[in-house]
Amino acid sequence: MPQQPEPPLPASTLVPAICRQVVSAGGFATVLAKGSQWGGALLLVHRWKGGVKAYEKMPTLSGAPLWREAAAGESAVTAFVAAQQKFDPDLWVLELDTADPARFIPGWPAMD
């Protein structure tokens, strides 16, 4: 019988852990929108050197985390986040300002 993948951590556990790690490494992290306690949906807004991008977590067959860039630029990111929150009011939105988000986010795009 094939082994089932581990269920992903709920965003209410993952988000505070990411925030602590980013801040302890000298970056900035804040929760822009707090979703439900057991919510799995998470959206990241990454600011670095004047640029801003939004990333959304994509489902995979293996259950491994995978992120994709969903919007770039201030107005596009703002519009994307608003649309996603309208679709899913329990969405967690986390903003990061760090040089190396891949250190803290499993499945972060290798080429950013």
C-alpha positions in Angstrom: 0.0 0.0 0.0 1.5 3.4 -1.0 2.3 5.7 1.9 0.1 8.8 2.1 1.8 12.2 2.1 1.8 14.1 5.4 -1.0 16.6 5.6 0.2 20.2 5.2 0.5 22.4 8.3 -2.4 24.8 8.7 -1.6 28.4 7.8 -2.2 29.3 11.5 0.9 27.3 12.4 3.0 27.9 9.3 2.6 31.7 9.2 3.9 32.6 12.7 6.8 30.2 12.2 7.8 31.9 8.9 7.4 35.3 10.5 9.7 34.4 13.5 12.3 32.9 11.2 12.4 35.9 8.8 12.5 38.4 11.6 15.2 36.5 13.5 17.3 36.5 10.2 17.0 40.3 10.0 14.1 40.6 7.5 10.6 41.9 7.9 7.4 39.8 8.0 3.9 40.7 8.9 0.4 39.2 8.6 -1.7 41.4 6.3 -4.8 39.2 6.6 -5.5 36.5 9.2 -7.6 33.6 7.9 -9.3 30.8 9.8 -7.4 28.8 12.4 -7.3 25.6 10.2 -7.1 27.4 6.9 -4.7 26.0 4.4 -4.8 28.8 1.9 -1.9 31.2 2.0 -0.8 34.0 -0.2 2.6 35.7 0.0 3.5 39.2 -0.9 7.2 39.7 -1.3 8.8 43.1 -1.3 12.4 43.5 -2.1 14.4 46.5 -3.3 11.3 48.5 -4.4 9.7 45.6 -6.2 6.6 43.7 -5.0 5.2 40.4 -6.2 2.4 38.1 -5.0 2.8 34.3 -4.9 0.1 31.7 -4.5 0.5 28.2 -3.2 -0.5 25.6 -5.8 -1.8 22.1 -5.1 0.4 19.2 -6.3 -0.3 15.5 -6.6 2.5 14.7 -4.2 1.3 17.2 -1.6 4.7 19.0 -1.7 4.4 22.8 -1.6 4.8 24.7 -4.8 4.5 28.4 -5.2 3.9 30.4 -8.4 4.2 34.1 -9.1 0.6 35.4 -9.5 1.1 39.2 -9.8 3.9 41.8 -10.0 3.9 45.5 -9.4 2.0 47.5 -6.7 -1.4 47.9 -8.5 -1.4 44.3 -9.9 -0.6 42.8 -6.5 -3.2 44.9 -4.7 -5.8 43.9 -7.2 -4.8 40.2 -7.1 -4.9 40.1 -3.2 -8.3 41.8 -3.2 -9.7 39.4 -5.7 -8.4 36.4 -3.8 -9.7 37.7 -0.5 -13.2 38.2 -2.1 -13.0 34.6 -3.4 -11.7 33.2 -0.1 -12.3 35.3 3.0 -10.4 32.8 5.2 -7.2 33.4 3.1 -4.0 34.2 5.0 -1.9 36.9 3.5 1.7 37.2 4.6 4.1 40.0 3.6 7.8 39.4 3.6 10.7 41.7 3.0 13.8 39.5 2.8 16.6 38.9 0.3 16.2 35.1 0.4 12.6 33.9 0.9 13.6 30.4 -0.3 15.3 29.9 3.1 12.0 30.2 4.9 9.4 29.0 2.4 9.3 25.4 1.3 8.6 25.1 -2.4 9.6 28.7 -3.2 10.4 29.3 -6.8 14.1 28.6 -7.5 14.3 31.3 -10.1 12.8 34.5 -8.7 
